[in-house]
């Protein structure tokens, strides 16, 4: 009996200021036959979703979300960086470094200098 090979898993990484690009990339990757792991919401930034919390609770929640995103990278076969107009922020750069340290392939939404 042959074991069916699973689809590739891709984790989207990038600044949540580009939620529309996350949504478009998620759809494109899904239509290409890949399983997509992404940010918690394509509708609002984490900071906006957590605005009702105290500053300390926001920091704790953002830290938990960052850890959860690293776990998504661990599950993924590759990372797709949502680098709209070449933008890659500090958090995204850390995610890229983490992914590479785990031996994950890194792809870029837009080709350019931000791929360093």
URDASUL-V981276 format. One record per residue. RES is the residue in one small letter. PHI is phi in radians with two decimals (999 if undefined). OMEGA is omega in whole degrees, 0 to 359 (* if undefined). Layout:
BEGIN
res={RES;RES}
phi={PHI;PHI}
omega={OMEGA;OMEGA}
END
This chain:
BEGIN
res={x;x;x;x;x;x;x;x;x;x;x;x;x;x;x;x;x;x;x;x;x;x;x;x;x;x;x;x;x;x;x;x;x;x;x;x;x;x;x;x;x;x;x;x;x;x;x;x;x;x;x;x;x;x;x;x;x;x;x;x;x;x;x;x;x;x;x;x;x;x;x;x;x;x;x;x;x;x;x;x;x;x;x;x;x;x;x;x;x;x;x;x;x;x;x;x;x;x;x;x;x;x;x;x;x;x;x;x;x;x;x;x;x;x;x;x}
phi={999;-1.44;-1.53;-1.24;-1.28;-1.40;-1.13;-1.10;-1.91;-2.09;-1.89;-1.45;-2.26;2.81;-1.28;-1.26;-1.23;-1.92;-1.07;-1.13;-1.19;-1.04;-1.10;-1.12;-1.16;-1.05;-1.13;-1.07;-1.16;-1.11;-1.14;-1.41;1.62;-1.80;-1.43;-1.94;-1.93;-2.55;-1.16;-1.09;-2.50;-1.65;-1.74;-2.63;-1.17;-0.96;-1.04;-1.24;-1.15;-1.78;-1.04;-1.33;-1.54;-1.15;-1.01;-1.14;-1.13;-1.09;-1.03;-1.11;-1.13;-1.12;-1.13;-1.11;-1.11;-1.10;-1.12;-1.11;-1.17;-1.08;-1.12;-1.12;-1.06;-1.02;-1.29;-1.37;-1.47;-2.68;-2.06;-1.96;-1.51;-1.54;-1.92;-1.03;0.96;1.40;-1.32;-2.39;-1.42;-1.04;-1.12;-1.15;-1.02;-1.11;-1.14;-1.10;-1.04;-1.08;-1.04;-1.10;-1.10;-1.55;1.40;-1.47;-1.23;-2.07;-1.96;-2.18;-1.06;-2.06;-1.31;2.75;-1.15;-1.20;-1.40;-0.70}
omega={180;175;180;179;181;175;175;177;179;176;178;178;178;180;179;172;183;185;178;178;175;182;180;180;179;179;181;180;178;179;177;175;180;172;186;170;187;176;184;182;173;184;180;179;179;182;179;180;183;186;181;182;174;180;180;179;176;179;180;180;179;177;178;179;178;177;178;180;175;177;176;177;178;181;187;171;182;179;172;182;177;187;182;182;178;185;173;181;183;180;179;178;178;178;178;179;179;181;180;179;178;179;181;173;178;174;184;176;179;177;178;187;185;185;183;*}
END
